[in-house]
């Protein structure tokens, strides 16, 4: 299985930090956020990785190179301008192959067991959901009987960790569009499975949340 890490965004909410440091290189617990993903993917036996870049792309690509220092093989998918989540995946399709791939948002930190993920026959995608954080109390999707839906009821937040069949993106132009444009038809057709993870998960979307996570990790390390 291949994996794709989404790392092309501007990181606007993390300014002024991201004016000179791309979000994937911001340090969490003493090392770049993106490095955690590479190490955890390698530990799960997933070593073929595609990473999209755009904002300050050369800094990210120069730091991680071909991935060999981290036990993985990286292929870079450079975007002249960020194409959002859906467009970035469509642009990278030639590198992802024909088999289901693991997709991870580059701006989350989690201890989710990546080796446990699988895609059932007949499903187009599998989403990992988490309990709603305080900054997103309304959630995104409901999960019942292992299926993701828009039904009214208890909703959870999409973690940014998922499995997708590349065929789901067939016919989409390499343009700027969100992942939800691709997910919606599949969810409405009942072809997206899901699970709820209750372990550690952080969305590193603001300077304040980055600081809180670093404080938590530093405290845990000192014990």
N, CA, C and O of each residue as an XYZ file, in Angstrom:
892
protein
N       0.838     -1.198      0.000
C       0.000      0.000      0.000
C       0.872      1.248      0.000
O       1.887      1.313      0.693
N       0.459      2.238     -0.790
C       1.128      3.528     -0.769
C       0.379      4.479      0.173
O      -0.779      4.246      0.522
N       1.055      5.537      0.567
C       0.431      6.574      1.391
C       0.665      7.925      0.743
O       1.674      8.141      0.071
N      -0.283      8.834      0.953
C      -0.099     10.217      0.526
C      -0.279     11.122      1.725
O      -1.230     10.973      2.493
N       0.643     12.066      1.884
C       0.560     13.068      2.951
C       0.297     14.414      2.309
O       1.018     14.841      1.408
N      -0.750     15.082      2.787
C      -1.116     16.399      2.267
C      -0.308     17.472      2.994
O      -0.487     17.682      4.194
N       0.578     18.145      2.268
C       1.493     19.086      2.906
C       1.697     20.356      2.081
O       2.745     20.996      2.173
N       0.692     20.724      1.270
C       0.883     21.831      0.330
C       0.287     23.160      0.792
O       0.473     24.177      0.124
N      -0.419     23.171      1.913
C      -1.146     24.374      2.305
C      -0.260     25.515      2.780
O       0.918     25.332      3.087
N      -0.862     26.697      2.831
C      -0.141     27.887      3.292
C       0.053     27.902      4.808
O       1.003     28.508      5.301
N      -0.830     27.246      5.545
C      -0.767     27.328      7.003
C      -1.108     28.721      7.492
O      -0.466     29.249      8.400
N      -2.133     29.317      6.877
C      -2.473     30.714      7.161
C      -2.762     30.977      8.632
O      -2.384     32.021      9.163
N      -3.433     30.033      9.294
C      -3.807     30.249     10.697
C      -2.612     30.117     11.639
O      -2.712     30.430     12.826
N      -1.483     29.653     11.107
C      -0.275     29.523     11.926
C       0.715     30.668     11.690
O       1.856     30.613     12.150
N       0.278     31.686     10.981
C       1.123     32.855     10.825
C       1.292     33.544     12.180
O       0.367     33.515     12.992
N       2.459     34.171     12.451
C       3.571     34.440     11.525
C       4.571     33.293     11.376
O       5.518     33.409     10.597
N       4.385     32.194     12.100
C       5.361     31.101     12.025
C       5.555     30.608     10.605
O       6.684     30.377     10.172
N       4.447     30.444      9.871
C       4.516     29.825      8.545
C       4.873     30.799      7.431
O       4.861     30.425      6.259
N       5.188     32.032      7.779
C       5.654     32.957      6.742
C       7.052     32.564      6.265
O       7.420     32.832      5.121
N       7.824     31.932      7.140
C       9.191     31.530      6.773
C       9.443     30.040      6.974
O      10.425     29.506      6.460
N       8.566     29.360      7.717
C       8.712     27.919      7.959
C       7.447     27.231      7.475
O       6.368     27.539      7.982
N       7.527     26.314      6.517
C       6.313     25.619      6.068
C       5.753     24.769      7.208
O       6.507     24.229      8.019
N       4.440     24.658      7.261
C       3.778     23.956      8.364
C       4.361     22.577      8.640
O       4.538     22.234      9.809
N       4.671     21.758      7.621
C       5.204     20.417      7.906
C       6.545     20.424      8.635
O       6.936     19.405      9.203
N       7.263     21.557      8.632
C       8.552     21.641      9.308
C       8.452     22.251     10.704
O       9.457     22.332     11.409
N       7.272     22.678     11.111
C       7.117     23.189     12.473
C       7.388     22.057     13.452
O       6.946     20.926     13.249
N       8.114     22.372     14.509
C       8.523     21.318     15.429
C       7.450     20.964     16.444
O       6.793     21.831     17.018
N       7.296     19.673     16.644
C       6.403     19.116     17.659
C       7.229     18.137     18.468
O       7.707     17.138     17.930
N       7.405     18.405     19.748
C       8.210     17.514     20.576
C       9.644     17.412     20.110
O      10.286     16.381     20.307
N      10.156     18.457     19.498
C      11.567     18.487     19.126
C      11.898     18.033     17.721
O      13.073     17.972     17.358
N      10.882     17.710     16.909
C      11.175     17.343     15.523
C      10.026     17.778     14.623
O       8.915     17.999     15.106
N      10.275     17.903     13.320
C       9.232     18.388     12.412
C       7.987     17.507     12.439
O       8.072     16.283     12.541
N       6.842     18.151     12.345
C       5.566     17.443     12.367
C       5.514     16.342     11.312
O       5.049     15.237     11.588
N       5.992     16.642     10.102
C       5.952     15.668      9.018
C       6.803     14.434      9.325
O       6.499     13.337      8.857
N       7.851     14.611     10.096
C       8.720     13.490     10.429
C       7.978     12.423     11.227
O       8.242     11.231     11.069
N       7.046     12.849     12.086
C       6.252     11.886     12.844
C       5.490     10.958     11.898
O       5.454      9.744     12.096
N       4.886     11.546     10.875
C       4.126     10.736      9.920
C       5.031      9.722      9.215
O       4.671      8.553      9.077
N       6.193     10.170      8.776
C       7.106      9.277      8.064
C       7.548      8.120      8.963
O       7.587      6.969      8.527
N       7.876      8.427     10.198
C       8.333      7.391     11.123
C       7.220      6.403     11.447
O       7.471      5.201     11.548
N       6.020      6.883     11.609
C       4.910      6.007     11.955
C       4.472      5.176     10.746
O       4.061      4.025     10.899
N       4.558      5.750      9.560
C       4.272      4.962      8.359
C       5.314      3.872      8.173
O       4.968      2.733      7.857
N       6.580      4.203      8.363
C       7.642      3.206      8.231
C       7.448      2.079      9.244
O       7.637      0.907      8.920
N       7.070      2.440     10.476
C       6.843      1.436     11.509
C       5.675      0.528     11.160
O       5.641     -0.631     11.574
N       4.709      1.054     10.392
C       3.545      0.271      9.974
C       3.822     -0.529      8.704
O       2.943     -1.238      8.213
N       5.047     -0.417      8.168
C       5.401     -1.161      6.966
C       4.964     -0.493      5.675
O       4.967     -1.119      4.615
N       4.587      0.784      5.762
C       4.167      1.536      4.570
C       5.307      2.483      4.209
O       5.512      3.494      4.881
N       6.033      2.166      3.174
C       7.262      2.906      2.879
C       7.242      3.683      1.566
O       8.118      4.516      1.334
N       6.256      3.425      0.700
C       6.126      4.191     -0.548
C       5.183      5.353     -0.305
O       3.983      5.153     -0.115
N       5.716      6.560     -0.309
C       4.950      7.722      0.141
C       5.007      8.844     -0.892
O       6.070      9.178     -1.416
N       3.847      9.412     -1.168
C       3.721     10.584     -2.034
C       3.376     11.771     -1.145
O       2.484     11.680     -0.302
N       4.068     12.865     -1.329
C       3.802     14.073     -0.546
C       3.615     15.240     -1.505
O       4.476     15.493     -2.348
N       2.501     15.952     -1.385
C       2.329     17.142     -2.224
C       2.864     18.371     -1.497
O       2.753     18.487     -0.277
N       3.430     19.261     -2.250
C       4.011     20.482     -1.699
C       3.657     21.663     -2.582
O       3.330     21.503     -3.758
N       3.726     22.852     -1.998
C       3.525     24.072     -2.770
C       4.201     25.234     -2.047
O       5.255     25.707     -2.472
N       3.592     25.692     -0.954
C       4.149     26.815     -0.197
C       5.487     26.406      0.426
O       5.565     25.431      1.173
N       6.552     27.178      0.101
C       7.902     26.898      0.595
C       8.295     25.434      0.348
O       8.943     24.793      1.176
N       7.881     24.935     -0.815
C       8.080     23.518     -1.142
C       9.531     23.088     -1.075
O       9.836     21.992     -0.603
N      10.435     23.949     -1.547
C      11.835     23.542     -1.611
C      12.410     23.271     -0.223
O      13.295     22.428     -0.075
N      11.918     23.977      0.792
C      12.419     23.749      2.152
C      12.024     22.355      2.645
O      12.825     21.658      3.268
N      10.785     21.959      2.360
C      10.312     20.629      2.774
C      11.059     19.544      2.013
O      11.539     18.576      2.604
N      11.153     19.711      0.703
C      11.788     18.691     -0.134
C      13.271     18.550      0.175
O      13.804     17.440      0.170
N      13.946     19.675      0.445
C      15.369     19.615      0.775
C      15.598     18.917      2.112
O      16.581     18.195      2.279
N      14.697     19.132      3.058
C      14.868     18.555      4.396
C      14.703     17.036      4.373
O      15.502     16.316      4.972
N      13.677     16.552      3.687
C      13.369     15.121      3.716
C      13.964     14.346      2.545
O      14.094     13.124      2.616
N      14.326     15.042      1.471
C      14.973     14.389      0.346
C      14.170     13.238     -0.223
O      12.964     13.358     -0.439
N      14.838     12.123     -0.464
C      14.152     10.954     -1.028
C      13.542     10.065      0.048
O      12.953      9.027     -0.252
N      13.688     10.485      1.319
C      13.089      9.747      2.428
C      13.954      8.650      3.008
O      13.593      8.060      4.027
N      15.087      8.360      2.390
C      15.909      7.224      2.824
C      16.416      7.378      4.255
O      16.607      6.377      4.946
N      16.636      8.606      4.713
C      17.084      8.823      6.092
C      16.002      8.482      7.106
O      16.275      8.355      8.300
N      14.764      8.332      6.620
C      13.637      8.075      7.515
C      13.009      6.705      7.257
O      11.931      6.401      7.766
N      13.690      5.893      6.467
C      13.223      4.539      6.214
C      12.091      4.422      5.219
O      11.379      3.418      5.206
N      11.911      5.450      4.371
C      10.826      5.439      3.387
C      11.346      5.914      2.032
O      12.476      6.386      1.916
N      10.501      5.780      1.015
C      10.803      6.295     -0.322
C       9.760      7.354     -0.654
O       8.569      7.055     -0.739
N      10.212      8.595     -0.843
C       9.297      9.711     -1.083
C       9.293     10.096     -2.557
O      10.341     10.220     -3.189
N       8.081     10.282     -3.090
C       7.891     10.920     -4.393
C       7.166     12.244     -4.131
O       6.152     12.285     -3.434
N       7.695     13.301     -4.695
C       7.136     14.627     -4.455
C       6.177     15.023     -5.570
O       6.462     14.820     -6.750
N       5.038     15.589     -5.183
C       4.048     16.091     -6.136
C       3.937     17.600     -5.942
O       3.171     18.081     -5.107
N       4.709     18.327     -6.723
C       4.792     19.794     -6.557
C       3.613     20.476     -7.257
O       3.277     20.137     -8.391
N       2.993     21.434     -6.573
C       1.894     22.214     -7.130
C       2.320     23.674     -7.236
O       2.844     24.236     -6.274
N       2.101     24.292     -8.391
C       2.481     25.691     -8.574
C       1.756     26.578     -7.575
O       2.330     27.518     -7.026
N       0.488     26.265     -7.347
C      -0.337     26.900     -6.312
C      -1.092     25.781     -5.618
O      -1.458     24.799     -6.263
N      -1.338     25.907     -4.300
C      -2.058     24.844     -3.600
C      -3.407     24.542     -4.258
O      -4.190     25.450     -4.539
N      -3.665     23.256     -4.498
C      -4.871     22.829     -5.205
C      -5.964     22.320     -4.264
O      -6.908     21.667     -4.709
N      -5.842     22.615     -2.970
C      -6.725     22.071     -1.940
C      -6.582     20.552     -1.877
O      -5.800     19.961     -2.621
N      -7.338     19.938     -0.992
C      -7.151     18.512     -0.746
C      -7.521     17.653     -1.948
O      -6.748     16.782     -2.347
N      -8.684     17.887     -2.522
C      -9.120     17.077     -3.659
C      -8.257     17.277     -4.882
O      -7.851     16.310     -5.526
N      -7.974     18.531     -5.208
C      -7.153     18.824     -6.377
C      -5.741     18.296     -6.241
O      -5.140     17.841     -7.214
N      -5.210     18.360     -5.020
C      -3.868     17.843     -4.783
C      -3.777     16.347     -5.024
O      -2.791     15.855     -5.573
N      -4.822     15.620     -4.606
C      -4.839     14.173     -4.830
C      -4.975     13.867     -6.320
O      -4.267     13.008     -6.847
N      -5.888     14.571     -7.002
C      -6.071     14.358     -8.442
C      -4.767     14.600     -9.198
O      -4.445     13.875    -10.139
N      -4.025     15.613     -8.787
C      -2.746     15.946     -9.424
C      -1.716     14.840     -9.203
O      -0.865     14.597    -10.059
N      -1.797     14.169     -8.048
C      -0.809     13.145     -7.689
C      -1.188     11.738     -8.135
O      -0.416     10.802     -7.927
N      -2.355     11.568     -8.741
C      -2.828     10.229     -9.101
C      -1.814      9.392     -9.887
O      -1.701      8.196     -9.619
N      -1.070      9.962    -10.848
C      -0.104      9.141    -11.585
C       0.956      8.500    -10.685
O       1.559      7.496    -11.062
N       1.184      9.071     -9.507
C       2.180      8.531     -8.583
C       1.592      7.516     -7.614
O       2.328      6.762     -6.978
N       0.264      7.495     -7.500
C      -0.376      6.680     -6.467
C      -0.729      5.267     -6.911
O      -0.956      4.403     -6.065
N      -0.780      5.011     -8.201
C      -1.085      3.674     -8.677
C      -2.571      3.368     -8.664
O      -3.398      4.271     -8.542
N      -2.907      2.091     -8.791
C      -4.299      1.677     -8.943
C      -4.895      1.049     -7.687
O      -6.095      0.776     -7.644
N      -4.075      0.818     -6.669
C      -4.557      0.185     -5.445
C      -4.972      1.246     -4.417
O      -4.534      2.393     -4.504
N      -5.817      0.869     -3.441
C      -6.199      1.826     -2.389
C      -4.968      2.407     -1.702
O      -3.979      1.707     -1.484
N      -5.036      3.687     -1.367
C      -3.917      4.353     -0.709
C      -4.368      4.990      0.600
O      -5.526      5.375      0.760
N      -3.432      5.088      1.519
C      -3.663      5.738      2.801
C      -3.432      7.232      2.633
O      -2.438      7.650      2.039
N      -4.347      8.030      3.155
C      -4.252      9.482      3.044
C      -4.182     10.091      4.436
O      -4.982      9.753      5.309
N      -3.219     10.996      4.644
C      -3.052     11.644      5.944
C      -2.887     13.141      5.755
O      -2.077     13.583      4.940
N      -3.644     13.913      6.499
C      -3.436     15.359      6.527
C      -2.105     15.641      7.226
O      -1.824     15.087      8.289
N      -1.305     16.490      6.632
C       0.002     16.766      7.205
C      -0.028     17.569      8.480
O       0.989     17.671      9.166
N      -1.180     18.150      8.820
C      -1.233     19.025      9.989
C      -1.966     18.404     11.180
O      -2.519     19.123     12.012
N      -1.973     17.071     11.264
C      -2.506     16.415     12.451
C      -1.389     15.642     13.141
O      -0.420     15.223     12.508
N      -1.542     15.463     14.442
C      -0.622     14.644     15.221
C      -1.461     13.619     15.969
O      -2.430     13.976     16.639
N      -1.090     12.342     15.858
C      -1.911     11.295     16.444
C      -1.086     10.036     16.676
O      -0.033      9.842     16.070
N      -1.587      9.188     17.566
C      -0.965      7.880     17.761
C      -1.852      6.771     17.199
O      -1.733      5.614     17.601
N      -2.741      7.125     16.269
C      -3.611      6.125     15.658
C      -2.776      5.012     15.036
O      -1.784      5.295     14.365
N      -3.160      3.735     15.248
C      -2.391      2.605     14.698
C      -2.609      2.430     13.200
O      -3.568      1.780     12.783
N      -1.745      2.992     12.408
C      -1.916      2.996     10.954
C      -1.927      1.585     10.360
O      -2.555      1.353      9.326
N      -1.239      0.648     11.005
C      -1.172     -0.713     10.472
C      -2.526     -1.417     10.524
O      -2.708     -2.454      9.885
N      -3.481     -0.861     11.282
C      -4.772     -1.527     11.467
C      -5.780     -1.217     10.372
O      -6.860     -1.808     10.346
N      -5.452     -0.310      9.474
C      -6.435      0.153      8.500
C      -6.630     -0.828      7.354
O      -5.677     -1.443      6.875
N      -7.881     -0.964      6.922
C      -8.193     -1.798      5.764
C      -9.459     -1.272      5.105
O     -10.240     -0.547      5.720
N      -9.648     -1.645      3.856
C     -10.804     -1.194      3.082
C     -11.603     -2.408      2.647
O     -11.113     -3.246      1.891
N     -12.837     -2.501      3.128
C     -13.677     -3.646      2.808
C     -14.061     -3.664      1.328
O     -14.119     -2.623      0.673
N     -14.314     -4.838      0.831
C     -14.748     -4.989     -0.549
C     -16.049     -4.218     -0.771
O     -16.975     -4.308      0.036
N     -16.115     -3.470     -1.855
C     -17.305     -2.700     -2.172
C     -17.297     -1.290     -1.626
O     -18.136     -0.472     -2.004
N     -16.347     -0.990     -0.730
C     -16.241      0.355     -0.178
C     -15.278      1.203     -1.013
O     -14.243      0.720     -1.472
N     -15.638      2.470     -1.201
C     -14.772      3.385     -1.944
C     -13.758      4.077     -1.039
O     -12.697      4.505     -1.494
N     -14.093      4.182      0.242
C     -13.225      4.897      1.173
C     -13.517      4.444      2.597
O     -14.577      3.888      2.886
N     -12.565      4.691      3.470
C     -12.724      4.429      4.899
C     -12.190      5.635      5.644
O     -11.050      6.041      5.420
N     -12.990      6.214      6.526
C     -12.607      7.416      7.265
C     -12.420      7.105      8.742
O     -13.212      6.378      9.342
N     -11.374      7.659      9.314
C     -11.176      7.586     10.759
C     -11.735      8.867     11.364
O     -11.329      9.971     11.000
N     -12.665      8.703     12.288
C     -13.311      9.837     12.940
C     -12.823      9.949     14.387
O     -12.353      8.970     14.966
N     -12.937     11.139     14.961
C     -12.581     11.356     16.361
C     -13.700     12.139     17.031
O     -14.521     12.762     16.359
N     -13.727     12.103     18.365
C     -14.699     12.902     19.095
C     -14.431     14.375     18.809
O     -13.287     14.776     18.596
N     -15.480     15.168     18.805
C     -15.363     16.556     18.367
C     -14.505     17.393     19.315
O     -14.793     17.464     20.509
N     -13.451     18.030     18.790
C     -12.642     18.925     19.620
C     -13.391     20.217     19.893
O     -14.396     20.511     19.245
N     -12.904     20.979     20.844
C     -13.606     22.199     21.248
C     -13.692     23.226     20.125
O     -14.605     24.051     20.117
N     -12.759     23.189     19.177
C     -12.801     24.158     18.088
C     -13.694     23.712     16.928
O     -13.871     24.446     15.956
N     -14.266     22.484     17.039
C     -15.146     21.985     15.975
C     -16.268     21.156     16.612
O     -16.388     19.962     16.338
N     -17.077     21.778     17.450
C     -18.062     21.031     18.243
C     -19.190     20.405     17.427
O     -19.823     19.456     17.889
N     -19.454     20.918     16.220
C     -20.569     20.411     15.427
C     -20.239     19.109     14.696
O     -21.147     18.408     14.248
N     -18.967     18.781     14.571
C     -18.577     17.548     13.897
C     -18.774     17.602     12.393
O     -19.149     18.638     11.844
N     -18.515     16.466     11.722
C     -18.613     16.382     10.269
C     -19.612     15.327      9.795
O     -20.497     15.620      8.992
N     -19.464     14.095     10.298
C     -20.274     12.983      9.813
C     -20.752     12.109     10.967
O     -20.146     12.060     12.037
N     -21.854     11.425     10.711
C     -22.323     10.403     11.638
C     -21.713      9.073     11.240
O     -21.378      8.860     10.074
N     -21.567      8.170     12.213
C     -21.067      6.822     11.948
C     -21.997      5.832     12.632
O     -22.164      5.870     13.851
N     -22.598      4.951     11.851
C     -23.482      3.925     12.398
C     -23.299      2.647     11.596
O     -23.265      2.676     10.365
N     -23.182      1.527     12.297
C     -22.974      0.233     11.638
C     -21.765      0.278     10.698
O     -21.765     -0.321      9.623
N     -20.746      1.000     11.136
C     -19.476      1.115     10.394
C     -19.611      1.855      9.068
O     -18.722      1.773      8.220
N     -20.719      2.579      8.882
C     -20.896      3.380      7.678
C     -20.952      4.864      8.033
O     -21.529      5.257      9.047
N     -20.339      5.676      7.171
C     -20.349      7.128      7.350
C     -21.563      7.702      6.634
O     -21.885      7.287      5.520
N     -22.240      8.659      7.273
C     -23.418      9.268      6.658
C     -23.546     10.720      7.105
O     -22.811     11.198      7.969
N     -24.519     11.411      6.475
C     -24.825     12.781      6.857
C     -26.036     12.839      7.783
O     -26.543     13.922      8.077
N     -26.500     11.682      8.243
C     -27.729     11.614      9.034
C     -27.655     12.499     10.271
O     -26.591     12.681     10.861
N     -28.793     13.039     10.646
C     -28.876     13.827     11.870
C     -28.668     12.889     13.047
O     -29.190     11.774     13.053
N     -27.918     13.325     14.031
C     -27.604     12.489     15.181
C     -26.208     12.806     15.652
O     -25.656     13.847     15.295
N     -25.630     11.937     16.440
C     -24.285     12.166     16.951
C     -23.293     12.202     15.799
O     -23.157     11.238     15.047
N     -22.613     13.312     15.675
C     -21.618     13.452     14.613
C     -20.219     13.516     15.201
O     -20.013     13.945     16.336
N     -19.276     13.081     14.401
C     -17.881     13.072     14.793
C     -17.076     13.912     13.801
O     -17.566     14.288     12.736
N     -15.846     14.191     14.174
C     -14.959     15.002     13.337
C     -14.026     14.103     12.526
O     -13.429     13.170     13.064
N     -13.908     14.385     11.252
C     -12.987     13.646     10.387
C     -11.564     13.925     10.848
O     -11.162     15.081     10.980
N     -10.804     12.863     11.091
C      -9.466     12.999     11.664
C      -8.408     13.439     10.665
O      -7.331     13.888     11.057
N      -8.710     13.313      9.367
C      -7.690     13.561      8.363
C      -6.902     12.313      8.022
O      -5.895     12.381      7.316
N      -7.364     11.158      8.528
C      -6.749      9.870      8.216
C      -7.789      9.022      7.498
O      -8.905      8.868      7.994
N      -7.445      8.473      6.346
C      -8.447      7.750      5.551
C      -7.775      6.824      4.543
O      -6.570      6.903      4.301
N      -8.586      5.950      3.966
C      -8.176      5.115      2.845
C      -9.079      5.447      1.669
O     -10.281      5.639      1.848
N      -8.517      5.516      0.472
C      -9.306      5.819     -0.718
C      -8.915      4.907     -1.876
O      -7.751      4.541     -2.042
N      -9.915      4.555     -2.666
C      -9.622      3.925     -3.953
C      -9.345      5.053     -4.943
O     -10.143      5.985     -5.045
N      -8.242      4.991     -5.667
C      -7.920      6.072     -6.608
C      -8.975      6.252     -7.692
O      -9.114      7.340     -8.251
N      -9.722      5.184     -7.993
C     -10.748      5.276     -9.033
C     -11.829      6.300     -8.675
O     -12.535      6.800     -9.552
N     -11.951      6.605     -7.390
C     -12.947      7.574     -6.944
C     -12.663      8.969     -7.517
O     -13.565      9.798     -7.634
N     -11.408      9.209     -7.868
C     -11.004     10.527     -8.383
C     -10.965     10.572     -9.905
O     -10.613     11.598    -10.487
N     -11.328      9.456    -10.557
C     -11.324      9.413    -12.015
C     -12.294     10.442    -12.577
O     -13.424     10.561    -12.104
N     -11.856     11.174    -13.575
C     -12.721     12.176    -14.200
C     -12.629     13.554    -13.597
O     -13.151     14.515    -14.164
N     -11.967     13.672    -12.445
C     -11.803     14.997    -11.839
C     -10.606     15.698    -12.464
O      -9.544     15.106    -12.653
N     -10.800     16.956    -12.775
C      -9.711     17.745    -13.339
C      -8.688     18.075    -12.255
O      -9.020     18.148    -11.072
N      -7.439     18.274    -12.680
C      -6.399     18.708    -11.751
C      -6.597     20.188    -11.472
O      -5.847     21.039    -11.950
N      -7.625     20.470    -10.689
C      -8.014     21.842    -10.395
C      -8.096     21.988     -8.885
O      -7.854     21.031     -8.150
N      -8.432     23.172     -8.426
C      -8.510     23.451     -6.999
C      -9.909     23.096     -6.485
O     -10.879     23.792     -6.784
N     -10.007     22.004     -5.707
C     -11.299     21.632     -5.135
C     -11.075     20.809     -3.867
O     -10.046     20.146     -3.735
N     -12.027     20.846     -2.938
C     -11.858     20.139     -1.667
C     -12.176     18.658     -1.777
O     -12.886     18.226     -2.686
N     -11.644     17.893     -0.846
C     -11.874     16.457     -0.804
C     -13.351     16.127     -0.618
O     -13.817     15.093     -1.096
N     -14.083     16.985      0.062
C     -15.507     16.700      0.313
C     -16.305     16.597     -0.988
O     -17.339     15.929     -1.015
N     -15.851     17.239     -2.062
C     -16.550     17.128     -3.348
C     -16.510     15.690     -3.874
O     -17.427     15.244     -4.564
N     -15.435     14.973     -3.536
C     -15.285     13.588     -3.961
C     -15.996     12.654     -2.989
O     -16.606     11.666     -3.397
N     -15.911     12.974     -1.708
C     -16.494     12.105     -0.691
C     -18.016     12.091     -0.713
O     -18.632     11.053     -0.473
N     -18.623     13.233     -0.997
C     -20.084     13.352     -0.864
C     -20.860     12.308     -1.662
O     -21.715     11.640     -1.080
N     -20.612     12.126     -2.966
C     -21.377     11.114     -3.711
C     -21.187      9.706     -3.158
O     -22.132      8.918     -3.121
N     -19.968      9.390     -2.728
C     -19.701      8.055     -2.194
C     -20.410      7.843     -0.864
O     -20.925      6.756     -0.601
N     -20.439      8.873     -0.024
C     -21.136      8.769      1.264
C     -22.629      8.588      1.035
O     -23.257      7.741      1.670
N     -23.196      9.370      0.139
C     -24.628      9.279     -0.143
C     -24.993      7.927     -0.747
O     -26.130      7.473     -0.613
N     -24.042      7.286     -1.404
C     -24.280      5.962     -1.987
C     -24.050      4.835     -0.992
O     -24.251      3.665     -1.320
N     -23.630      5.179      0.227
C     -23.378      4.163      1.242
C     -22.108      3.380      1.026
O     -21.994      2.230      1.450
N     -21.137      4.016      0.352
C     -19.899      3.311      0.001
C     -18.682      3.800      0.783
O     -17.545      3.594      0.360
N     -18.922      4.447      1.924
C     -17.814      4.915      2.759
C     -17.971      4.338      4.164
O     -18.945      4.627      4.858
N     -17.009      3.527      4.571
C     -17.026      2.977      5.924
C     -16.288      3.917      6.871
O     -15.589      4.831      6.435
N     -16.449      3.683      8.160
C     -15.811      4.564      9.124
C     -15.637      3.918     10.478
O     -16.285      2.920     10.795
N     -14.766      4.490     11.265
C     -14.543      4.066     12.639
C     -14.255      5.296     13.482
O     -13.875      6.344     12.959
N     -14.437      5.165     14.786
C     -14.190      6.276     15.705
C     -12.988      5.928     16.567
O     -12.960      4.890     17.229
N     -11.998      6.805     16.549
C     -10.788      6.617     17.342
C     -10.827      7.528     18.561
O     -11.122      8.717     18.444
N     -10.532      6.975     19.719
C     -10.625      7.755     20.960
C      -9.266      8.021     21.603
O      -9.191      8.504     22.733
N      -8.196      7.705     20.882
C      -6.855      7.953     21.413
C      -6.396      9.382     21.165
O      -7.213     10.272     20.929
N      -5.106      9.597     21.218
C      -4.536     10.936     21.053
C      -4.669     11.422     19.617
O      -4.310     10.716     18.674
N      -5.182     12.618     19.463
C      -5.327     13.234     18.142
C      -5.361     14.746     18.318
O      -6.107     15.266     19.148
N      -4.561     15.436     17.543
C      -4.510     16.900     17.575
C      -4.544     17.437     16.153
O      -3.873     16.920     15.260
N      -5.334     18.479     15.963
C      -5.314     19.249     14.720
C      -4.431     20.458     14.980
O      -4.808     21.360     15.729
N      -3.248     20.477     14.356
C      -2.295     21.568     14.605
C      -2.627     22.731     13.672
O      -1.868     23.042     12.754
N      -3.768     23.366     13.922
C      -4.231     24.392     13.007
C      -3.932     25.815     13.427
O      -4.048     26.736     12.619
N      -3.546     26.011     14.691
C      -3.279     27.362     15.182
C      -2.020     27.349     16.043
O      -1.577     26.296     16.500
N      -1.458     28.524     16.253
C      -0.269     28.649     17.094
C      -0.583     28.180     18.512
O       0.246     27.542     19.161
N      -1.782     28.500     18.986
C      -2.164     28.126     20.344
C      -2.221     26.610     20.498
O      -1.746     26.085     21.506
N      -2.790     25.888     19.525
C      -2.880     24.431     19.623
C      -1.505     23.780     19.478
O      -1.225     22.769     20.122
N      -0.659     24.350     18.645
C       0.707     23.863     18.513
C       1.441     23.989     19.846
O       2.143     23.071     20.270
N       1.272     25.120     20.492
C       1.916     25.355     21.783
C       1.403     24.394     22.841
O       2.182     23.879     23.643
N       0.090     24.145     22.851
C      -0.497     23.235     23.834
C       0.013     21.812     23.645
O       0.303     21.125     24.624
N       0.126     21.364     22.398
C       0.621     20.017     22.142
C       2.079     19.887     22.570
O       2.459     18.890     23.184
N       2.889     20.881     22.253
C       4.292     20.835     22.646
C       4.437     20.782     24.158
O       5.288     20.068     24.688
N       3.607     21.536     24.838
C       3.654     21.534     26.304
C       3.284     20.154     26.841
O       3.911     19.662     27.779
N       2.268     19.532     26.249
C       1.836     18.209     26.691
C       2.924     17.164     26.445
O       3.205     16.339     27.315
N       3.528     17.200     25.271
C       4.569     16.226     24.947
C       5.812     16.424     25.815
O       6.433     15.454     26.249
N       6.165     17.664     26.063
C       7.332     17.943     26.905
C       7.104     17.491     28.341
O       8.020     17.004     29.004
N       5.848     17.662     28.820
C       5.514     17.228     30.178
C       5.582     15.708     30.290
O       6.096     15.166     31.268
N       5.050     15.027     29.264
C       5.054     13.560     29.259
C       6.488     13.026     29.197
O       6.814     12.016     29.821
N       7.333     13.719     28.436
C       8.718     13.264     28.263
C       9.523     13.436     29.545
O      10.448     12.667     29.803
N       9.173     14.451     30.361
C       9.924     14.729     31.575
C       9.546     13.821     32.736
O      10.239     13.790     33.753
N       8.428     13.067     32.588
C       7.977     12.197     33.674
C       8.799     10.899     33.718
O       8.559     10.045     34.572
